[in-house]
Amino acid sequence: MNGNENLKKVSKLLKRIAITGPESTGKSCLCLQLAKHFNTYCVEEYARKYIDDLKRPYNLDDIIKIAKHQLSNENKLAEKAKELLFCDTELIVTKIWSEHKFGVCPKWILDNIENHKYDLYLLCDIDLDWEADPQREHPNLRQYFFDLYKQELEKRNCCFGIVSGKGDERLQNAIKLLNNLLFDKTKA
């Protein structure tokens, strides 16, 4: 089943914003803050719940299940959202993580990256302190992953901005990026 089948049901006015970046860069927090600020929905990262409930190490099949469920959740909330939908993670993250962890990315993910685009990607900078968490695996590879995400977004010619700053400054910088990169662009 293609992750975009429900997209046709959603108004073309809906703008999807992906919050992306390395581990421990405030993606989940920023996603929730932006949804609250703009009075809309945040699609939470499904991988966190899935892995928390798993009683074994995750594998490549789990990556596909996580990706499919993430898109399913996104499509359900897209039907409710009116103008903006904030998504805590997206398939480029899944691709890069899968390639790093398992040396390969499943075809389903690659196909759906091509078909499932966002109006804007907010790439979270690594300027926040690392916070340990049982699911976080690479405290010393944040720059490496940041560079991979940035290269992938550039290669795919995605509209993106880098969000930096600590505390409320990070939220305000994200709002400015939205205004500059998304809203001004649609008025032209």
NORLIN-V448423 format. One record per backbone hydrogen bond with DSSP energy under -0.5 kcal/mol. NH is the residue of the N-H (numbers start at 1). CO is the residue of the C=O. E is the energy in kcal/mol with one decimal. If there is no record, write none. Layout:
NH,CO,E
NH,CO,E
This chain:
5,2,-1.4
7,4,-1.4
8,4,-0.6
8,5,-0.5
9,6,-1.2
10,6,-0.5
10,7,-1.4
14,11,-1.5
15,83,-3.3
16,14,-0.5
17,15,-0.5
17,85,-3.0
18,16,-0.5
18,120,-2.5
19,87,-3.2
20,18,-0.6
20,122,-2.7
22,124,-0.5
25,22,-0.6
30,26,-2.6
31,27,-2.7
32,28,-2.1
33,29,-2.4
34,30,-2.8
35,31,-2.3
36,32,-2.2
37,33,-2.7
38,34,-2.5
39,36,-1.0
40,35,-2.7
41,84,-0.7
43,86,-3.3
44,42,-0.9
46,44,-0.5
49,45,-0.7
50,46,-2.5
51,47,-2.9
52,48,-2.1
53,49,-1.9
54,50,-0.8
63,59,-1.5
64,60,-1.6
65,61,-2.1
66,62,-2.9
67,63,-2.4
68,64,-2.6
69,65,-2.4
70,66,-2.7
71,67,-2.2
72,68,-2.2
73,69,-2.7
74,70,-2.2
75,71,-2.7
76,72,-2.1
77,73,-2.1
78,74,-2.2
79,75,-1.1
80,77,-0.9
81,77,-2.3
85,15,-2.2
86,41,-2.2
87,17,-3.0
88,43,-2.8
88,86,-0.5
89,19,-1.5
89,87,-1.6
93,90,-0.7
94,90,-1.3
95,91,-2.6
96,92,-2.6
97,93,-2.8
98,94,-2.5
99,95,-2.6
100,96,-2.3
101,97,-3.0
102,98,-2.9
103,98,-0.6
103,99,-1.1
104,98,-0.9
109,106,-0.6
110,106,-1.8
111,107,-3.1
112,108,-2.0
113,109,-2.0
114,110,-1.4
115,111,-1.2
116,112,-1.7
117,115,-0.7
119,16,-1.7
120,16,-1.4
121,159,-2.1
122,18,-3.3
123,121,-0.7
123,161,-2.7
124,20,-3.1
124,122,-0.7
125,163,-2.9
132,130,-0.5
136,133,-1.4
141,138,-1.4
145,141,-2.7
146,142,-2.9
147,143,-2.7
148,144,-1.8
149,145,-2.7
150,146,-2.6
151,147,-2.6
152,148,-2.4
153,149,-2.5
154,150,-2.4
155,151,-2.9
156,152,-1.9
157,154,-1.5
158,153,-2.7
160,158,-0.7
161,121,-1.9
163,123,-2.5
163,161,-0.5
164,162,-0.6
169,166,-1.4
170,167,-1.0
171,167,-1.0
172,168,-2.7
173,169,-2.5
174,170,-2.1
175,171,-2.4
176,172,-2.2
177,173,-2.2
178,174,-2.5
179,175,-2.4
180,176,-2.8
181,177,-3.4
182,177,-0.6
182,178,-1.9
183,178,-1.9
184,179,-1.8
186,182,-1.5
187,183,-1.0
188,184,-0.8
